[in-house]
Amino acid sequence: MVKRKFIPAVLICAAALSAFAGCGGGQGSFNGNLGDITVNPGDTCAIIKIKDYEGEITVRLFPEIAPKGVAKFVEAANNGYYNGKNFHRVLEGMLVQGGALNTDGTDATIPLSEYFTIETSDKARNFYGALCFAKDEKYGNYRQFYIVTASEPVDIDEVAADLKEQMDKYGDQLLKDKKKELDGQYKSMTKIPDAVKERYKEKGGLFRLDGTVTVFGQVIDGFDILEQVQSVEVVAGNKIDDLNESLGKFSRPLHDIFIESVTIVEIPQPEETTSSKKKK
């Protein structure tokens, strides 16, 4: 697929209308998705078009944080890999997932060389709208991705306090391994920086996935499309979710949702004027 370039004055300002985007700043001040996202010359975005949906989802990619992941995603998109792939997994209030080789969410037999390592960063979290790779637990990342749709505010301190209360109350009844697991969860929550806690309280998200997956982008526009996708009717059909009692949700869309295209867009650097060249 041929890359398409923005008309800067129009599309950068269009991104500025979204909740996350703005104009100004620069690469040196890049802080992942811990704050509002800026779109500047030199940045790379992805435009996700879904078949039969009016509008597009615009994502600012994070090569500063996940260089390998972004490079792999951009390569796949430019080669047309995602065209015609589906969103096979929709967990309302949690995430939407797609990009598998097969429509049932499987990737068949892939050479191990095609997988790549997980990249994590304290500046890239599973906030609402985060674009992340859906990893294979054994081999790492391939091409499947998910977008976080959990938008309810999360008070991590409150979650930690509730967990501690339950552990104190029922700890003696728990198996040793389970007690150790819950204690680890509690301690990890107490170590989360205050700025991250505040962001989850403001934006929502899936904080328990932080540090375990590659967050390589953030939705900056098209949240209405994202909400439409995550609200579709779902049925049984994804074995992991069907058997996962902790989720208590089916996740297979009743009607197929196909990705029409993923277009990579590079924000061009401003052209040098004659006067600026003379100043040099």
SVG drawing of the C-alpha trace seen along z (x, -y; Angstrom):
<svg xmlns="http://www.w3.org/2000/svg" viewBox="-26 -35 50 60">
<polyline fill="none" stroke="black" stroke-width="0.4" points="0.0,0.0 1.3,-3.4 1.8,-5.8 -0.5,-8.8 0.6,-12.1 -1.5,-14.5 -2.2,-18.0 -0.7,-19.4 -2.8,-22.5 -6.0,-20.5 -5.3,-17.1 -3.1,-18.1 -5.8,-20.5 -8.4,-17.8 -6.4,-15.6 -6.3,-18.6 -10.1,-18.4 -9.8,-15.0 -9.6,-14.5 -5.9,-13.4 -4.4,-15.5 -3.0,-18.9 -0.6,-21.0 2.8,-22.0 5.4,-20.3 8.1,-18.2 9.8,-14.8 12.0,-15.8 9.0,-16.2 7.4,-13.0 5.9,-11.3 4.0,-8.3 0.3,-8.3 0.8,-9.5 -0.6,-12.9 -2.4,-14.5 -1.0,-13.3 0.5,-15.9 0.8,-15.3 3.9,-17.0 6.0,-17.0 7.9,-13.7 5.2,-11.7 3.6,-8.6 -0.1,-7.8 -2.3,-4.9 -5.8,-5.4 -8.0,-2.3 -11.0,-2.0 -13.6,0.6 -15.9,2.0 -19.5,0.6 -18.6,-1.9 -18.8,-5.6 -15.6,-7.3 -12.0,-6.2 -10.0,-5.5 -6.8,-7.6 -3.9,-6.3 -0.6,-8.1 2.1,-5.5 5.0,-5.3 8.3,-4.4 10.1,-6.2 8.8,-3.5 8.2,-0.5 10.5,-0.8 10.4,2.8 6.7,3.1 5.8,0.0 8.2,1.0 6.5,4.4 3.0,2.9 3.8,0.3 5.4,3.0 2.3,5.2 -0.1,2.3 1.9,1.0 1.9,4.5 -1.9,4.7 -1.8,7.5 -4.7,6.1 -7.0,5.4 -9.9,7.9 -8.8,9.2 -11.5,9.1 -12.1,8.2 -12.7,11.6 -12.8,10.6 -15.0,7.9 -15.1,7.6 -17.4,4.8 -16.0,2.3 -12.5,3.9 -11.1,4.3 -11.5,5.1 -9.0,7.4 -8.3,8.3 -5.7,8.8 -5.3,12.6 -4.4,14.6 -7.7,16.6 -11.2,15.2 -11.4,17.4 -8.6,15.5 -5.9,18.1 -2.6,17.5 -2.1,21.1 1.5,22.2 3.9,19.2 7.7,19.5 9.2,18.7 11.4,16.1 8.2,14.1 7.6,13.4 9.3,10.5 9.9,9.5 7.6,7.6 8.6,3.9 7.4,2.3 7.8,-1.2 6.7,-3.2 5.5,-5.8 3.1,-3.5 0.1,-2.2 -3.1,-0.4 -5.2,-3.5 -8.5,-3.9 -7.7,-4.0 -4.3,-2.4 -3.2,-0.3 -1.3,2.8 -0.1,6.1 -2.0,9.2 0.9,11.4 1.3,15.1 2.2,16.2 4.9,18.5 6.5,16.7 5.7,13.0 4.2,10.6 3.1,11.3 0.4,9.1 -2.7,9.3 -3.5,6.1 -6.1,4.9 -7.5,1.4 -8.5,0.8 -12.1,-0.2 -12.3,-0.3 -13.3,-3.9 -14.7,-3.7 -12.5,-5.6 -10.3,-3.2 -9.2,-4.1 -6.2,-1.8 -5.7,-2.7 -9.3,-1.7 -8.8,1.6 -5.6,2.3 -7.4,1.5 -10.3,3.8 -7.8,6.6 -5.9,6.1 -9.1,6.3 -10.1,9.6 -6.7,11.0 -6.8,10.1 -10.3,11.6 -9.9,14.8 -6.1,15.3 -6.1,18.3 -8.5,20.1 -6.4,19.6 -3.9,22.0 -0.3,21.0 0.2,20.3 -3.0,18.3 -2.1,16.2 1.3,15.5 -0.3,14.4 -2.7,12.0 0.0,10.6 2.1,9.9 -0.8,8.2 -1.3,6.0 2.4,5.0 2.5,4.2 -0.4,1.8 1.2,0.0 4.2,-0.7 2.3,-2.3 3.4,-6.0 0.8,-8.6 0.7,-10.2 -0.3,-6.9 -2.9,-6.3 -4.4,-9.7 -4.5,-9.0 -6.4,-5.8 -8.7,-7.6 -9.3,-10.2 -9.3,-8.0 -9.9,-4.4 -8.2,-1.4 -6.7,2.0 -3.9,1.3 -3.3,5.0 -1.9,5.5 0.8,2.9 4.3,4.2 3.2,7.4 2.3,6.3 3.6,3.9 1.7,0.6 2.7,-1.0 0.1,-3.7 -2.9,-5.7 -6.2,-6.5 -6.5,-10.3 -9.6,-10.4 -12.5,-8.2 -13.6,-7.2 -17.2,-7.1 -16.2,-4.3 -14.4,-2.5 -17.5,-2.7 -19.7,-1.3 -17.5,1.7 -17.2,2.5 -21.0,2.3 -21.9,5.0 -23.8,8.1 -21.6,11.0 -22.0,14.7 -20.0,17.7 -17.2,18.8 -13.9,17.6 -12.8,20.6 -10.6,18.7 -13.3,16.2 -16.1,18.8 -14.2,20.7 -12.9,17.7 -15.3,17.4 -13.5,14.3 -14.6,12.4 -18.1,13.9 -18.5,12.6 -18.8,14.0 -16.7,12.1 -17.4,13.4 -19.2,10.8 -22.5,12.2 -21.8,10.5 -18.3,10.2 -16.5,6.9 -13.9,6.5 -11.0,4.1 -11.2,2.4 -7.7,0.9 -4.9,-0.4 -3.2,-3.3 0.1,-4.7 0.5,-8.4 3.7,-10.3 3.4,-14.0 5.8,-15.8 8.5,-18.1 7.9,-21.7 9.7,-22.7 12.6,-25.1 11.9,-28.5 14.5,-30.5 14.9,-32.9 15.5,-30.1 18.1,-28.6 19.9,-32.0 20.0,-32.3 22.0,-29.1"/>
</svg>
